[in-house]
Amino acid sequence: MSPQVTLFHHGLAPNPPKVAILLEELGISYELIKKEFGDGENGVKAPAFLAINPNGRVPAIIDHTNNDKFVWESGAILLYLTEQFDAFGKYGGKNLDEKSVIWEWLMLQMSGLGPIQGQLGYFKFLHPVKDIDPSVHDRFKKETLRVFGVLEKRLEKQQWIALDRFTIAGLRATPRVDITLDEFPRLKAYLDRISQIPSVETAYKKLQAAA
């Protein structure tokens, strides 16, 4: 049986797992296709892939149930999949009030947490403190910790990041650089709990096997 969705990924890179987890939760069959960095034949900068995602990044999907429609950018993909397949609004919100809460926390992840951790990782591995002004590292580390603090405070009030359940706003907030969560016990417990959800375990196993 042909898969309903093709998911382009790069192993366990930060954003594709969010899409795979949602596909697992929704019970959508999907094929994983690994792309490489660069402009080689299988690269994200190759003309064939740029025709799918002009930004040359993963994840991107092809929805074979909708005339092979391309969708790229992880946040846009999550929103698209909930509109297309989440008929009861379990993951994307049942009404405008629920959706607006999900959008708020999802956008914090897209515009704040993800990019700031990416910058921290970039400077840590490619431009260590000994080579540049330490204030560069401090700026991104402090901002990462600040956003973790926002999530920690949210989890003081409720079990999940957005609503009263697992939604697209709570698929990932895992530290990607060597920052401990000792100061954020609720966030740590939350991430530990998410890691044990069957769909999360399955998605990561499939991505790891395809890496």
GUKELUM-639881 format. One record per residue: residue number from 1; residue in one letter; x, y, z of N, C-alpha, C, CB in turn. Coordinates in Angstrom, 3 decimals. Atoms other than C-alpha are relative to their C-alpha. Glycine has a CB too. Layout:
N
ATOM   i aa     n_px     n_py     n_pz    ca_px    ca_py    ca_pz     c_px     c_py     c_pz    cb_px    cb_py    cb_pz
ATOM NUM  a        X        Y        Z        X        Y        Z        X        Y        Z        X        Y        Z
...
This chain:
211
ATOM   i aa     n_px     n_py     n_pz    ca_px    ca_py    ca_pz     c_px     c_py     c_pz    cb_px    cb_py    cb_pz
ATOM   1  m    0.845   -1.193    0.000    0.000    0.000    0.000    0.882    1.245    0.000   -0.957    0.004    1.226
ATOM   2  s   -0.815   -1.209    0.112    1.398    3.400   -0.973   -0.169    0.884    1.229   -0.369    0.782   -1.266
ATOM   3  p    0.102   -0.889   -1.163    2.208    5.822    1.849   -0.854    1.218   -0.328    1.399    0.445    0.469
ATOM   4  q    0.811   -1.204    0.183   -0.105    8.775    2.353    0.866    1.255   -0.085   -1.003    0.137    1.143
ATOM   5  v   -0.874   -1.166   -0.076    2.783   11.155    3.018    1.447   -0.439   -0.173   -0.187    0.749    1.343
ATOM   6  t   -1.458    0.151    0.022    6.465   11.373    2.142    0.594    1.095    0.878    0.570    0.077   -1.470
ATOM   7  l   -0.664   -0.947   -0.902    8.611   13.014    4.820    1.492    0.012   -0.299   -0.259   -0.369    1.493
ATOM   8  f   -1.431   -0.184    0.225   12.035   14.359    3.897    0.643    0.424    1.317    0.267    1.059   -1.125
ATOM   9  h   -0.606   -0.208   -1.312   14.405   14.381    6.853    1.512   -0.051   -0.117   -0.499   -1.050    1.008
ATOM  10  h   -1.450    0.181   -0.088   18.019   14.372    7.936    0.304   -0.699    1.317    0.762    1.373   -0.105
ATOM  11  g   -0.237    0.768   -1.218   18.129   11.673   10.578   -0.733    0.617    1.179    1.496   -0.087    0.298
ATOM  12  l    0.599   -0.527   -1.222   17.532   13.045   14.062    0.221    1.502    0.138    0.566   -0.719    1.212
ATOM  13  a   -0.050   -1.460   -0.042   17.958   16.708   13.126   -1.251    0.506    0.713    0.110    0.607   -1.442
ATOM  14  p    1.028   -0.407   -0.970   15.747   18.775   15.439   -1.437    0.021   -0.485    0.320    1.322    0.485
ATOM  15  n    1.385   -0.254    0.380   12.651   19.497   13.348   -0.764   -1.167   -0.629   -0.021    1.113   -0.932
ATOM  16  p    0.774    1.097    0.578   11.728   16.377   11.317   -0.697   -0.907    1.010    0.889   -0.822   -0.838
ATOM  17  p    0.717    0.867   -0.945   10.898   14.322   14.457   -1.370    0.521    0.390    0.818   -0.182    1.237
ATOM  18  k    1.308   -0.547   -0.354    8.053   16.712   15.285   -1.059   -0.438   -1.003    0.058    1.529    0.072
ATOM  19  v    0.937    0.395    1.052    6.425   15.897   11.956   -0.275   -1.505    0.073    0.556    0.380   -1.396
ATOM  20  a    0.173    1.450   -0.093    7.032   12.159   12.297   -0.885   -0.378    1.186    1.361   -0.691    0.123
ATOM  21  i    0.824    0.280   -1.179    5.514   12.180   15.790   -1.468    0.264   -0.294    0.458    0.849    1.196
ATOM  22  l    1.395   -0.308    0.315    2.356   13.892   14.545   -0.583   -1.014   -0.980   -0.115    1.414   -0.579
ATOM  23  l    0.481    1.020    0.936    2.064   11.455   11.641   -0.327   -1.299    0.730    1.046   -0.261   -1.097
ATOM  24  e    0.272    1.197   -0.799    2.317    8.586   14.120   -1.280    0.171    0.819    1.189   -0.306    0.931
ATOM  25  e    1.191   -0.256   -0.811   -0.299   10.171   16.394   -1.273   -0.058   -0.840    0.110    1.360    0.686
ATOM  26  l    1.169   -0.046    0.880   -2.661   10.670   13.462   -0.258   -1.325   -0.719    0.175    1.101   -1.020
ATOM  27  g    0.163    1.278    0.691   -2.132    7.150   12.154    0.156    0.118   -1.504   -1.345   -0.585    0.315
ATOM  28  i   -0.225   -0.224    1.426   -0.931    8.448    8.779    1.218   -0.809   -0.447    0.199    1.517   -0.303
ATOM  29  s   -1.143    0.755    0.520    1.273    6.113    6.756    0.951    0.956   -0.721   -0.472   -1.138   -0.960
ATOM  30  y   -0.961   -0.915    0.607    4.478    7.772    5.628    1.288   -0.716   -0.366    0.298    1.156    0.941
ATOM  31  e   -1.306    0.464    0.450    7.711    7.123    3.785    1.040    1.028    0.406    0.019   -0.238   -1.540
ATOM  32  l   -1.098   -0.879   -0.385   10.983    8.562    5.070    1.049    0.032   -1.109    0.632   -0.462    1.334
ATOM  33  i   -1.076   -0.160    0.980   13.474    9.941    2.564    1.041    0.934    0.597   -0.541    0.554   -1.368
ATOM  34  k   -1.069   -0.792   -0.600   16.790   11.153    3.930    0.668    0.876   -1.049    1.037   -0.910    0.670
ATOM  35  k   -0.726   -0.924    0.857   18.385   14.217    2.371    1.315    0.377    0.667   -0.847    1.260   -0.299
ATOM  36  e   -1.313   -0.396   -0.501   21.993   15.304    2.720    0.132    1.522   -0.038    1.126   -0.665   -0.830
ATOM  37  f   -0.307   -1.416    0.090   23.373   18.762    3.375    0.727    0.273   -1.315    0.851    0.459    1.211
ATOM  38  g   -0.753   -0.395    1.180   24.735   20.635    0.373   -0.783   -0.128   -1.284    1.234   -0.809   -0.100
ATOM  39  d    0.646   -0.041    1.311   24.018   20.733   -3.334    0.312   -1.222   -0.851    0.418    1.243   -0.738
ATOM  40  g   -0.202    1.250    0.731   24.942   17.173   -4.249   -1.319   -0.555   -0.511    0.691   -1.032    0.885
ATOM  41  e    1.198    0.557    0.634   22.497   14.963   -6.116   -1.127   -0.251    0.995    0.344   -1.293   -0.707
ATOM  42  n    1.012    0.260   -1.023   20.709   14.024   -2.873   -0.052    1.106    1.049    0.272   -1.333    0.675
ATOM  43  g   -0.092   -1.073   -0.977   21.294   17.352   -1.170   -1.231    0.882    0.053    1.186    0.837   -0.291
ATOM  44  v    1.148   -0.901   -0.173   18.797   19.842    0.167    0.112    1.236   -0.889   -0.121    0.428    1.464
ATOM  45  k   -0.178   -1.141    0.893   20.282   22.464   -2.178   -0.020   -0.416   -1.478    1.312    0.708    0.322
ATOM  46  a    0.084    0.471    1.380   19.938   20.304   -5.285   -1.297    0.516   -0.638    0.065   -1.559   -0.059
ATOM  47  p    1.186   -0.529    0.663   17.468   21.604   -7.888   -1.262   -0.832    0.226    0.260    0.105   -1.463
ATOM  48  a    1.180    0.855   -0.172   15.174   18.598   -7.452   -0.681    0.245    1.338    0.389   -1.469   -0.118
ATOM  49  f    0.620   -0.237   -1.302   14.679   19.290   -3.754   -0.433    1.450    0.154    0.962   -0.376    1.120
ATOM  50  l    0.417   -1.394   -0.055   14.544   23.062   -4.150   -1.343    0.211   -0.675    1.043    0.885   -0.645
ATOM  51  a    1.327   -0.071    0.614   11.506   22.454   -6.340   -1.083   -0.357    1.011   -0.083   -0.934   -1.217
ATOM  52  i    0.934    0.361   -1.071    9.869   20.992   -3.219    0.039    1.044    1.103    0.332   -1.393    0.571
ATOM  53  n   -0.179   -1.009   -1.044   11.304   23.405   -0.651    1.025    1.021   -0.484    0.452   -0.652    1.351
ATOM  54  p   -0.943   -1.003    0.518   12.834   26.592   -2.093    0.983    0.506    1.034   -0.753    1.162   -0.558
ATOM  55  n   -0.923   -0.404   -1.067   14.462   27.235    1.296    1.106   -1.017    0.209   -0.757    0.204    1.301
ATOM  56  g   -1.072    0.983   -0.076   16.537   24.066    0.970    0.282   -0.516    1.384    1.226    0.572   -0.545
ATOM  57  r   -0.129    0.523   -1.357   15.884   22.671    4.439   -0.972   -1.170    0.180   -0.271    1.117    1.058
ATOM  58  v    0.963    1.016   -0.422   14.220   19.686    6.070   -0.551    0.424    1.351    0.656   -1.429    0.073
ATOM  59  p    0.840    0.935    0.742   11.568   18.778    6.965   -0.777    0.674   -1.134   -0.965   -0.675    0.944
ATOM  60  a    0.991   -0.359    1.001    9.342   18.955    3.945   -0.816   -1.268   -0.224    0.665    0.542   -1.349
ATOM  61  i    0.834    1.178    0.262    6.466   16.670    2.997   -0.636    0.099   -1.381   -1.095   -0.149    1.082
ATOM  62  i    0.903    0.091    1.141    4.521   15.522   -0.008   -1.243   -0.723    0.487    0.666   -0.745   -1.226
ATOM  63  d    1.269    0.618   -0.393    0.859   14.815    0.735   -0.597   -0.661   -1.229   -0.992    1.052    0.613
ATOM  64  h    0.482    0.739    1.162   -0.110   12.090   -1.711   -1.517   -0.122   -0.016    0.621   -1.378   -0.032
ATOM  65  t    1.465    0.016   -0.039   -3.744   12.325   -0.597   -0.587    1.298   -0.540   -0.490   -0.237    1.426
ATOM  66  n    0.456   -1.314    0.466   -3.922   15.911   -1.901    0.811    0.435   -1.217    0.116    1.054    1.131
ATOM  67  n   -0.657   -0.324    1.278   -2.534   15.845   -5.444    1.501    0.230    0.148   -0.637    1.232   -0.610
ATOM  68  d   -1.451   -0.100   -0.214    1.046   15.375   -4.205    0.434    1.425    0.360    0.746   -0.463   -1.253
ATOM  69  k   -0.286   -1.372   -0.431    1.048   18.758   -2.510    1.267    0.052    0.829   -1.173    0.571    0.800
ATOM  70  f   -1.205   -0.236   -0.789    4.382   20.033   -1.172   -0.327    0.951    1.155    1.141    0.582   -0.891
ATOM  71  v    0.075   -0.926   -1.133    4.524   21.626    2.288    1.362   -0.009    0.684   -1.154   -0.399    1.008
ATOM  72  w   -1.314   -0.094   -0.650    7.712   22.893    3.959   -0.070    0.973    1.169    1.088    0.449   -1.012
ATOM  73  e   -0.085   -0.670   -1.297    8.772   24.524    7.246   -0.815   -0.783    1.030   -0.505    1.471   -0.101
ATOM  74  s    0.601    0.936   -0.950    8.028   22.411   10.302   -1.303    0.519    0.596    0.974   -0.301    1.109
ATOM  75  g    1.235   -0.534   -0.562    5.447   24.754   11.832   -1.143   -0.040   -0.989    0.212    1.411    0.470
ATOM  76  a    1.021    0.029    1.039    3.564   25.057    8.557   -0.467   -1.435   -0.256    0.536    0.629   -1.297
ATOM  77  i    0.370    1.406    0.223    3.659   21.275    8.115   -0.924   -0.493    1.109    1.261   -0.891   -0.076
ATOM  78  l    0.847    0.430   -1.112    2.218   20.676   11.585   -1.404    0.574   -0.122    0.619    0.415    1.334
ATOM  79  l    1.309   -0.628    0.169   -0.587   23.156   10.964   -0.757   -0.619   -1.168    0.153    1.507   -0.214
ATOM  80  y    0.633    0.615    1.173   -1.265   21.675    7.530   -0.549   -1.388    0.334    1.006   -0.098   -1.163
ATOM  81  l    0.427    1.368   -0.301   -1.422   18.109    8.824   -1.220   -0.031    0.915    1.141   -0.775    0.640
ATOM  82  t    1.181   -0.021   -0.869   -3.889   19.031   11.556   -1.236    0.432   -0.785    0.225    0.945    1.198
ATOM  83  e    1.140   -0.411    0.826   -6.100   20.825    9.026   -0.448   -1.118   -0.926    0.356    1.238   -0.819
ATOM  84  q    0.304    1.033    0.998   -5.902   17.928    6.608   -0.506   -1.300    0.621    1.230   -0.288   -0.828
ATOM  85  f    0.274    1.340   -0.519   -6.125   14.907    8.893   -0.587   -0.040    1.413    1.254   -0.787   -0.017
ATOM  86  d    0.447   -0.010   -1.394   -7.084   15.975   12.439   -1.447    0.499    0.070    0.934    0.894    0.876
ATOM  87  a    1.395   -0.416    0.186  -10.856   16.041   11.914   -0.653    0.505    1.284   -0.804   -1.152   -0.549
ATOM  88  f    0.634   -0.368   -1.269  -11.738   16.401   15.609    0.784    1.049    0.790   -0.179   -1.230    0.849
ATOM  89  g   -0.754   -1.059   -0.656   -9.101   18.998   16.482    0.754   -0.424    1.236   -0.905    1.084    0.356
ATOM  90  k   -0.703    0.467   -1.194   -7.325   16.835   19.023    1.372    0.643    0.128    0.140   -1.516   -0.026
ATOM  91  y   -1.377   -0.497   -0.044   -3.861   18.093   18.086    0.125    1.453   -0.447    0.882   -0.865   -0.863
ATOM  92  g   -0.090   -1.355    0.533   -4.600   21.362   16.306   -0.997    0.981    0.569   -0.164   -0.041   -1.450
ATOM  93  g    0.988   -0.876   -0.608   -7.500   22.738   18.338   -1.394   -0.232   -0.559    0.396    1.440   -0.197
ATOM  94  k    1.381    0.286    0.394  -11.258   22.202   18.268   -0.772    1.243   -0.410   -0.720   -0.682    1.127
ATOM  95  n    0.665   -1.249    0.343  -12.236   25.860   17.929    1.054    1.099   -0.010   -1.161    0.330    1.004
ATOM  96  l   -0.972   -1.084    0.137  -10.643   29.270   17.474    0.712    0.291    1.307   -0.683    1.257   -0.500
ATOM  97  d   -0.651   -0.252   -1.286   -9.986   29.740   21.186    1.123   -0.999    0.255   -1.023   -0.061    1.137
ATOM  98  e   -1.046    1.010   -0.192   -8.092   26.443   21.407    1.130    0.196   -0.999   -0.584   -1.415   -0.135
ATOM  99  k   -1.036   -0.163    1.024   -6.286   27.071   18.132    0.914    1.170    0.323   -0.634    0.200   -1.377
ATOM 100  s   -0.834   -1.172   -0.282   -5.101   30.506   19.241    1.026   -0.296    1.084   -0.869    1.185    0.419
ATOM 101  v   -0.956    0.381   -1.051   -3.500   29.026   22.376    1.111   -0.870   -0.586   -0.720   -0.754    1.152
ATOM 102  i   -0.993    0.863    0.651   -1.784   26.348   20.320    0.927    0.829   -0.875   -0.692   -1.093   -0.842
ATOM 103  w   -0.826   -0.839    0.873   -0.584   28.942   17.800    1.018    0.808    0.804   -0.885    0.944   -0.822
ATOM 104  e   -0.904   -0.799   -0.822    0.902   31.094   20.566    1.232   -0.799    0.403   -0.723    0.507    1.244
ATOM 105  w   -1.116    0.800   -0.505    3.018   28.302   22.009    0.804   -0.632   -1.120   -0.510   -1.077    0.928
ATOM 106  l   -0.727    0.517    1.155    3.882   26.848   18.626    0.904    1.086   -0.579   -0.981   -0.518   -1.075
ATOM 107  m   -0.810   -1.089    0.540    5.099   30.254   17.412    1.175    0.343    0.916   -0.864    1.234   -0.218
ATOM 108  l   -1.130   -0.203   -0.911    7.220   30.651   20.547    1.108   -0.993   -0.323   -0.447   -0.150    1.477
ATOM 109  q   -0.990    1.014    0.357    8.924   27.428   19.577    0.662    0.329   -1.337   -0.654   -1.387   -0.061
ATOM 110  m   -0.519   -0.271    1.339    9.289   28.458   15.927    0.898    1.240   -0.034   -1.153    0.173   -0.977
ATOM 111  s   -0.712   -1.269    0.097   10.480   32.025   16.486    1.011    0.220    1.116   -0.980    1.124   -0.003
ATOM 112  g   -0.868   -0.219   -1.151   12.183   31.758   19.875    0.900   -1.160    0.322   -0.812    0.311    1.180
ATOM 113  l   -0.795    1.105   -0.518   13.287   28.425   21.208    0.871   -0.653   -1.062   -0.901   -1.029    0.609
ATOM 114  g   -0.769    0.684    1.044   14.343   26.741   17.963    1.156    0.826   -0.525   -0.900   -0.366   -1.140
ATOM 115  p   -1.102   -0.806    0.551   16.346   29.595   16.410    1.082    0.338    1.022   -0.548    1.279   -0.574
ATOM 116  i   -1.003   -0.414   -0.982   18.038   30.638   19.640    0.913   -1.167    0.367   -0.679    0.560    1.261
ATOM 117  q   -0.846    1.167   -0.263   19.227   27.092   20.341    0.886   -0.301   -1.202   -0.862   -1.231    0.346
ATOM 118  g   -0.814    0.202    1.194   20.389   26.836   16.751    1.221    0.911   -0.009   -0.834    0.237   -1.249
ATOM 119  q   -1.119   -0.934   -0.057   22.525   29.939   17.172    1.007   -0.393    1.082   -0.511    1.416    0.253
ATOM 120  l   -0.886    0.426   -1.075   23.912   28.684   20.472    0.855   -1.180   -0.449   -0.809   -0.370    1.250
ATOM 121  g   -0.743    1.151    0.493   24.887   25.391   18.865    1.016    0.378   -1.063   -0.948   -1.027   -0.550
ATOM 122  y   -0.910   -0.445    1.066   26.420   27.125   15.859    1.277    0.588    0.580   -0.689    1.035   -0.899
ATOM 123  f   -1.179   -0.646   -0.554   28.725   29.278   17.938    0.796   -0.944    0.898   -0.404    1.238    0.777
ATOM 124  k   -0.718    0.925   -0.877   29.549   26.516   20.404    0.930   -0.906   -0.800   -0.990   -0.845    0.809
ATOM 125  f   -0.773    1.004    0.731   30.733   24.050   17.772    0.912    0.593   -1.073   -0.936   -0.986   -0.636
ATOM 126  l   -0.804   -0.569    1.083   32.066   26.347   15.042    0.831    1.200    0.443   -0.897    0.408   -1.141
ATOM 127  h   -0.730   -1.170   -0.487   33.194   29.389   17.043    0.022   -0.034    1.527   -0.649    1.327   -0.519
ATOM 128  p   -0.039    0.135   -1.466   34.090   28.357   20.614    0.412    1.295    0.681    0.960   -1.114    0.402
ATOM 129  v   -0.226   -1.220   -0.779   34.461   30.913   23.374    1.432    0.510   -0.134   -0.319   -0.251    1.464
ATOM 130  k   -1.397   -0.423    0.067   38.245   30.938   23.093    0.304    0.811   -1.262    0.910   -1.214    0.059
ATOM 131  d   -0.258   -0.672    1.274   37.939   32.293   19.542   -0.749    1.317   -0.172   -0.358   -0.914   -1.121
ATOM 132  i    0.812   -1.199    0.181   35.347   35.047   19.992   -0.339    0.626    1.352   -1.289   -0.332   -0.776
ATOM 133  d    0.442   -0.675   -1.220   33.933   37.482   22.523   -0.992   -0.894    0.743   -0.643    1.381   -0.331
ATOM 134  p    0.904    0.875   -0.758   32.286   35.390   25.296   -1.435    0.511    0.079    0.529   -0.181    1.388
ATOM 135  s    1.349   -0.551   -0.089   29.305   37.761   25.252   -0.918   -0.585   -1.068    0.042    1.518   -0.127
ATOM 136  v    0.817    0.616    1.056   28.151   36.079   22.029   -0.653   -1.266    0.530    0.858   -0.321   -1.254
ATOM 137  h    0.541    1.229   -0.589   27.752   32.728   23.768   -0.974    0.330    1.123    1.136   -0.897    0.530
ATOM 138  d    0.853   -0.354   -1.135   26.293   34.366   26.862   -1.364    0.470   -0.467    0.661    1.082    0.849
ATOM 139  r    1.268   -0.521    0.493   23.623   36.139   24.831   -0.958   -1.121   -0.382    0.237    0.910   -1.192
ATOM 140  f    0.877    1.077    0.457   22.268   32.945   23.232   -0.323   -0.984    1.123    0.643   -0.739   -1.166
ATOM 141  k    0.281    0.896   -1.117   22.625   30.840   26.359   -1.031    0.609    0.938    1.283   -0.321    0.764
ATOM 142  k    0.951   -0.660   -0.893   20.774   33.387   28.497   -1.398    0.025   -0.601    0.459    1.421    0.309
ATOM 143  e    1.316   -0.038    0.635   17.992   33.667   25.965   -0.633   -1.389   -0.025    0.108    0.558   -1.425
ATOM 144  t    0.515    1.369   -0.069   17.659   29.869   25.788   -0.561   -0.287    1.384    1.103   -1.017   -0.348
ATOM 145  l    0.454    0.222   -1.368   17.405   29.718   29.557   -1.248    0.822    0.316    1.114    0.340    0.985
ATOM 146  r    1.191   -0.822   -0.230   14.875   32.551   29.536   -1.250   -0.686   -0.547    0.169    1.384   -0.650
ATOM 147  v    1.161    0.672    0.595   12.580   30.650   27.170   -0.334   -1.269    0.777    0.266   -0.337   -1.485
ATOM 148  f    0.271    1.152   -0.868   12.997   27.498   29.253   -0.781    0.441    1.238    1.323   -0.693    0.417
ATOM 149  g    0.709   -0.515   -1.166   11.853   29.624   32.189   -1.462    0.289   -0.297    0.674    1.251    0.505
ATOM 150  v    1.393   -0.230    0.406    8.718   30.635   30.293   -0.770   -1.318   -0.023   -0.060    0.679   -1.392
ATOM 151  l    0.648    1.314    0.053    7.921   26.971   29.668   -0.175   -0.583    1.398    0.814   -0.966   -0.873
ATOM 152  e    0.073    0.502   -1.374    8.692   26.061   33.282   -1.172    0.647    0.745    1.327    0.270    0.748
ATOM 153  k    1.088   -0.713   -0.672    6.267   28.714   34.531   -1.358   -0.466   -0.510    0.146    1.512   -0.203
ATOM 154  r    1.246    0.522    0.583    3.592   27.485   32.140   -0.361   -1.343    0.620    0.133   -0.142   -1.531
ATOM 155  l    0.240    1.346   -0.524    3.984   23.953   33.475   -0.274   -0.001    1.505    1.192   -0.891   -0.301
ATOM 156  e    0.442   -0.117   -1.392    3.425   25.205   37.014   -1.520   -0.010    0.086    0.557    1.283    0.638
ATOM 157  k    1.448   -0.178    0.000   -0.194   25.776   36.008   -0.751   -1.170   -0.615   -0.352    1.251   -0.733
ATOM 158  q    0.701    1.075    0.701   -0.979   22.789   33.818    0.976   -1.077   -0.443   -0.764    0.550   -1.210
ATOM 159  q   -0.807    1.182    0.318    0.223   19.405   32.658    0.655    0.091   -1.369   -0.855   -1.242    0.066
ATOM 160  w   -0.492   -0.084    1.370    0.711   20.263   28.977    0.316    1.450   -0.348   -1.031   -0.585   -0.990
ATOM 161  i   -0.428   -1.345    0.365    2.267   23.257   27.237   -1.165    0.878   -0.445    1.035   -0.071   -1.099
ATOM 162  a    1.059   -0.840    0.543   -0.825   24.452   25.383   -1.329   -0.231    0.713   -0.159   -0.259   -1.486
ATOM 163  l    1.327    0.248   -0.536   -4.173   22.904   26.320    0.052   -1.045    1.109   -0.949   -0.449   -1.112
ATOM 164  d    0.073    1.047   -1.018   -5.221   19.977   28.506    0.422   -1.341   -0.557   -1.405   -0.096    0.565
ATOM 165  r   -0.373    1.246    0.663   -3.659   17.438   26.169    1.248    0.232   -0.868   -1.183   -0.540   -0.864
ATOM 166  f   -1.147   -0.012    0.897   -0.769   16.607   23.840   -0.435    0.620   -1.331    0.572   -1.444   -0.207
ATOM 167  t    0.346   -0.667    1.256   -0.924   19.003   20.855    1.270    0.285   -0.793   -0.784    1.314    0.268
ATOM 168  i   -1.173   -0.329    0.819    1.346   20.245   18.085    0.876    1.058    0.655   -0.438    0.482   -1.375
ATOM 169  a   -0.817   -0.984   -0.714    2.550   22.934   20.495    0.943   -0.652    1.004   -0.893    0.997    0.714
ATOM 170  g   -0.815    0.651   -1.027    4.190   20.335   22.731    0.819   -1.156   -0.491   -0.857   -0.468    1.087
ATOM 171  l   -0.685    1.165    0.549    5.996   17.994   20.394    1.492   -0.014    0.291   -0.215   -0.059   -1.477
ATOM 172  r   -1.443   -0.012   -0.250    9.487   19.184   21.175    0.424    1.293    0.679    0.775   -0.183   -1.311
ATOM 173  a   -0.640   -1.163   -0.618   11.345   21.496   23.522    1.333   -0.434    0.578   -0.907    0.631    1.105
ATOM 174  t   -1.179    0.636   -0.568   14.426   19.378   24.096    1.260    0.844   -0.181    0.201   -1.358   -0.626
ATOM 175  p   -1.266   -0.719    0.156   17.752   21.094   24.787    0.892   -0.684   -1.024    0.728    0.105    1.343
ATOM 176  r   -0.842    0.574    1.032   20.082   20.625   21.824    1.476    0.267    0.253   -0.396    0.542   -1.348
ATOM 177  v   -1.389   -0.300   -0.344   23.248   22.030   23.386    0.164   -0.361    1.468    0.372    1.521   -0.276
ATOM 178  d   -0.257    0.508   -1.350   24.888   21.172   26.697   -0.501    0.963    1.085    1.494   -0.252    0.184
ATOM 179  i    0.659   -0.748   -1.063   22.415   23.025   28.915   -0.806   -0.994    0.816   -0.911    1.148   -0.572
ATOM 180  t    0.758    0.927   -0.831   21.072   21.082   31.857   -1.364    0.608    0.337    0.784   -0.342    1.295
ATOM 181  l    1.324   -0.449   -0.405   17.488   21.277   33.014   -0.164   -0.028    1.518   -1.068   -0.863   -0.654
ATOM 182  d    0.058    0.060   -1.461   18.384   21.237   36.714   -0.837    1.134    0.587    1.406    0.046    0.580
ATOM 183  e    0.759   -1.154   -0.485   16.812   24.676   37.132   -1.481   -0.067   -0.390    0.611    1.283   -0.540
ATOM 184  f    1.338    0.056    0.554   13.653   23.567   35.349   -0.598   -1.402    0.196    0.022    0.379   -1.494
ATOM 185  p    0.436    1.376   -0.273   12.328   20.419   37.064   -1.318   -0.377   -0.681   -0.141   -0.196    1.485
ATOM 186  r    1.277    0.321    0.647    8.816   20.676   35.619    0.195   -0.239   -1.493   -1.021    1.131    0.225
ATOM 187  l   -0.288    0.194    1.419   10.142   21.042   32.080    0.713   -1.319   -0.227    0.842    1.155   -0.543
ATOM 188  k   -0.707    1.278    0.120   12.490   18.115   32.601   -0.963   -1.167    0.128    1.099   -0.109    1.060
ATOM 189  a    0.972    1.077   -0.189    9.661   15.929   33.907   -0.940   -0.095   -1.199   -0.808    0.221    1.291
ATOM 190  y    0.871   -0.040    1.175    7.481   17.025   31.004    0.658   -0.680   -1.200   -0.357    1.449   -0.348
ATOM 191  l   -0.707    0.590    1.129   10.108   16.096   28.418    0.223   -1.495    0.201    1.333    0.702   -0.212
ATOM 192  d   -0.149    1.430   -0.296   10.756   12.770   30.140   -1.308   -0.733   -0.275    0.436   -0.214    1.469
ATOM 193  r    1.314    0.627    0.215    7.025   12.048   30.014   -0.318   -0.110   -1.494   -1.107    0.807    0.717
ATOM 194  i    0.233    0.032    1.444    6.798   12.952   26.333    0.826   -1.099   -0.661    0.334    1.361   -0.626
ATOM 195  s   -0.888    0.993    0.622    9.737   10.704   25.488   -0.528   -1.421    0.135    1.382    0.083    0.614
ATOM 196  q    0.551    1.335   -0.222    7.744    7.725   26.785   -1.324   -0.234   -0.723   -0.189   -0.228    1.472
ATOM 197  i    1.223    0.178    0.784    4.695    8.330   24.593    0.313   -0.922   -1.165   -0.564    1.370   -0.505
ATOM 198  p   -0.311    0.980    1.055    4.498    5.411   22.123    0.284    0.616   -1.365   -1.134   -0.965   -0.134
ATOM 199  s   -0.216   -0.610    1.318    4.223    7.627   19.038    1.360    0.685   -0.080   -1.111    1.011   -0.309
ATOM 200  v   -1.301   -0.668   -0.040    7.328    9.540   20.096    1.115   -1.040   -0.117    0.157    0.827    1.307
ATOM 201  e   -0.999    1.068    0.067    9.323    6.372   20.680    0.075   -0.584   -1.405   -0.324   -1.104    1.014
ATOM 202  t    0.038    0.595    1.334    8.200    4.938   17.331    0.605    0.929   -1.042   -1.432   -0.348   -0.385
ATOM 203  a   -0.517   -0.962    0.974    8.966    8.111   15.377    1.518    0.077    0.061   -0.603    1.385    0.243
ATOM 204  y   -1.442   -0.097   -0.134   12.487    8.368   16.770    0.697   -1.284   -0.453    0.367    0.315    1.439
ATOM 205  k   -0.592    1.258    0.454   13.169    4.681   16.143    0.040   -0.078   -1.513   -0.775   -1.184    0.558
ATOM 206  k    0.040    0.042    1.470   12.098    4.993   12.518    1.016    0.963   -0.602   -1.412    0.340   -0.511
ATOM 207  l   -0.954   -0.979    0.514   14.163    8.125   11.988    1.444   -0.452    0.227   -0.232    1.358    0.659
ATOM 208  q   -1.345    0.486   -0.289   17.191    6.577   13.638    0.376   -1.128   -0.955    0.100   -0.477    1.457
ATOM 209  a   -0.260    1.101    0.937   16.870    3.469   11.478    0.238    0.512   -1.414   -1.168   -0.988    0.002
ATOM 210  a   -0.136   -0.555    1.348   16.621    5.670    8.391    1.176    0.950   -0.126   -1.264    0.714   -0.393
ATOM 211  a   -1.102   -0.985    0.016   19.563    7.883    9.380    1.210   -0.516   -0.766    0.417    0.358    1.431
